[in-house]
Amino acid sequence: KHKSEFSKTDMLLQVHDELLFEVSEDAADQLIDIVKSVMENAAEPVLRLDVPLVVDARQGANWAEAH
């Protein structure tokens, strides 16, 4: 049985426009790319914004380190 590299990924917290995920270090960069894309294009296809949404993403061993 093949398991996704995100099978042990959890979104732990959402505070306003911030999301906190727990993911393996091996999958962190790929998850950041996916989450950024989803968030930056969240309004589409219903709405096309004239001003782009820009997402900043960081990683760390804990929230304080990543923040």
MIROKOL-265451 format. One record per atom (N, C-alpha, C, CB): residue in one letter; z, y, x. Coordinates in steps of 0.2 Angstrom, whole numbers, padded with zeros to 4 digits, always signed. Glycine has a CB too. Example, Ala and Ser with C-alpha at 12.3 -4.5 7.8 and 13.67 -1.06 7.14 Angstrom:
BEGIN
A+0039-0028+0066/A+0039-0022+0062/A+0039-0016+0066/A+0045-0022+0057/S+0035-0011+0064/S+0036-0005+0068/S+0039+0000+0064/S+0029-0003+0070/
This chain:
BEGIN
K+0000-0006+0004/K+0000+0000+0000/K+0000+0006+0004/K+0006+0000-0005/H-0005+0011+0003/H-0005+0017+0007/H-0001+0022+0004/H-0013+0019+0008/K+0003+0025+0008/K+0007+0031+0006/K+0005+0037+0008/K+0015+0030+0008/S+0005+0042+0004/S+0002+0049+0006/S+0007+0052+0011/S+0002+0054+0000/E+0005+0056+0016/E+0010+0059+0020/E+0014+0064+0017/E+0006+0063+0026/F+0013+0066+0011/F+0017+0070+0007/F+0022+0066+0002/F+0013+0075+0003/S+0022+0060+0002/S+0026+0056-0002/S+0033+0057-0002/S+0025+0048-0001/K+0036+0060+0004/K+0043+0062+0004/K+0043+0069+0005/K+0045+0058+0011/T+0039+0073+0002/T+0039+0080+0002/T+0043+0082-0005/T+0032+0083+0002/D+0047+0087-0004/D+0051+0089-0010/D+0051+0097-0010/D+0058+0087-0011/M+0050+0100-0016/M+0051+0107-0016/M+0058+0108-0018/M+0046+0111-0022/L+0062+0111-0014/L+0069+0111-0015/L+0071+0117-0019/L+0073+0111-0008/L+0068+0123-0018/L+0070+0129-0021/L+0064+0134-0022/L+0075+0132-0016/Q+0065+0138-0027/Q+0060+0143-0028/Q+0065+0149-0030/Q+0055+0142-0034/V+0064+0155-0026/V+0067+0161-0027/V+0062+0166-0027/V+0073+0162-0021/H+0061+0169-0033/H+0056+0174-0035/H+0049+0171-0032/H+0058+0181-0031/D+0046+0174-0027/D+0040+0172-0025/D+0040+0167-0018/D+0035+0178-0023/E+0046+0165-0017/E+0047+0161-0011/E+0048+0153-0013/E+0053+0163-0007/L+0045+0149-0009/L+0046+0142-0011/L+0049+0139-0004/L+0039+0139-0013/L+0053+0134-0005/L+0056+0130+0000/L+0055+0123-0001/L+0064+0132+0001/F+0051+0120+0004/F+0049+0113+0004/F+0053+0109+0010/F+0042+0112+0005/E+0054+0103+0008/E+0057+0098+0014/E+0051+0093+0015/E+0063+0095+0012/V+0049+0093+0021/V+0043+0089+0023/V+0043+0087+0030/V+0036+0093+0021/S+0040+0081+0032/S+0041+0079+0039/S+0037+0084+0043/S+0037+0072+0039/E+0039+0084+0049/E+0036+0089+0054/E+0028+0087+0055/E+0039+0089+0061/D+0027+0081+0054/D+0020+0079+0055/D+0015+0082+0050/D+0019+0072+0055/A+0018+0083+0044/A+0014+0085+0038/A+0015+0093+0036/A+0016+0081+0032/A+0019+0096+0040/A+0021+0103+0039/A+0015+0108+0039/A+0026+0106+0043/D+0011+0107+0044/D+0005+0112+0044/D+0000+0111+0039/D+0002+0111+0051/Q-0001+0105+0037/Q-0006+0103+0032/Q-0003+0105+0025/Q-0007+0096+0031/L+0003+0104+0024/L+0007+0107+0018/L+0006+0114+0017/L+0014+0104+0017/I+0007+0118+0023/I+0007+0125+0023/I+0000+0127+0020/I+0009+0128+0029/D-0005+0124+0023/D-0012+0126+0021/D-0013+0125+0014/D-0017+0122+0025/I-0011+0119+0011/I-0012+0118+0004/I-0008+0123+0000/I-0010+0110+0003/V-0002+0124+0001/V+0002+0128-0003/V-0001+0135-0003/V+0010+0128-0001/K-0002+0138+0003/K-0005+0144+0004/K-0012+0145-0001/K-0007+0146+0011/S-0016+0140+0000/S-0022+0140-0004/S-0021+0140-0012/S-0026+0134-0003/V-0016+0136-0014/V-0014+0136-0021/V-0011+0143-0023/V-0009+0130-0022/M-0007+0145-0019/M-0004+0152-0021/M-0008+0157-0021/M+0002+0153-0017/E-0013+0158-0016/E-0017+0163-0016/E-0023+0163-0021/E-0021+0163-0009/N-0024+0157-0024/N-0029+0157-0029/N-0026+0155-0036/N-0034+0151-0027/A-0020+0156-0037/A-0016+0154-0043/A-0019+0157-0049/A-0009+0156-0042/A-0022+0163-0049/A-0025+0166-0055/A-0032+0164-0057/A-0025+0174-0054/E-0035+0160-0052/E-0042+0158-0054/E-0042+0151-0057/E-0046+0157-0047/P-0046+0150-0061/P-0052+0153-0063/P-0052+0158-0069/P-0058+0148-0065/V-0046+0159-0072/V-0045+0163-0078/V-0046+0170-0076/V-0038+0162-0081/L-0043+0172-0070/L-0043+0179-0068/L-0045+0180-0061/L-0037+0182-0069/R-0050+0184-0060/R-0052+0186-0053/R-0049+0193-0051/R-0060+0186-0052/L-0045+0193-0046/L-0041+0199-0044/L-0045+0203-0039/L-0034+0197-0041/D-0045+0209-0040/D-0049+0214-0035/D-0045+0214-0029/D-0050+0221-0038/V-0039+0214-0029/V-0034+0214-0023/V-0032+0207-0021/V-0028+0219-0024/P-0034+0204-0015/P-0032+0197-0014/P-0024+0196-0014/P-0035+0195-0007/L-0022+0191-0016/L-0015+0189-0015/L-0015+0186-0008/L-0013+0183-0020/V-0010+0188-0004/V-0009+0186+0003/V-0002+0182+0004/V-0009+0192+0008/V-0002+0176+0006/V+0004+0172+0007/V+0005+0171+0014/V+0002+0165+0003/D+0012+0173+0015/D+0015+0172+0022/D+0019+0165+0022/D+0019+0178+0024/A+0018+0161+0027/A+0021+0154+0027/A+0024+0153+0034/A+0017+0149+0024/R+0030+0151+0034/R+0033+0149+0040/R+0036+0142+0040/R+0038+0154+0043/Q+0038+0139+0045/Q+0042+0133+0045/Q+0048+0133+0050/Q+0037+0127+0047/G+0053+0129+0049/G+0058+0129+0053/G+0063+0123+0051/G+0062+0136+0053/A+0068+0122+0055/A+0073+0116+0054/A+0077+0118+0048/A+0077+0115+0060/N+0078+0124+0046/N+0082+0126+0040/N+0079+0133+0037/N+0089+0127+0042/W+0081+0135+0031/W+0079+0141+0028/W+0079+0147+0033/W+0082+0142+0021/A+0085+0148+0036/A+0086+0154+0040/A+0081+0154+0046/A+0094+0154+0043/E+0080+0148+0049/E+0075+0148+0054/E+0068+0150+0052/E+0076+0141+0058/A+0066+0147+0046/A+0060+0148+0044/A+0059+0155+0041/A+0058+0143+0038/H+0064+0158+0039/H+0064+0165+0035/H+0064+0170+0040/H+0070+0166+0031/
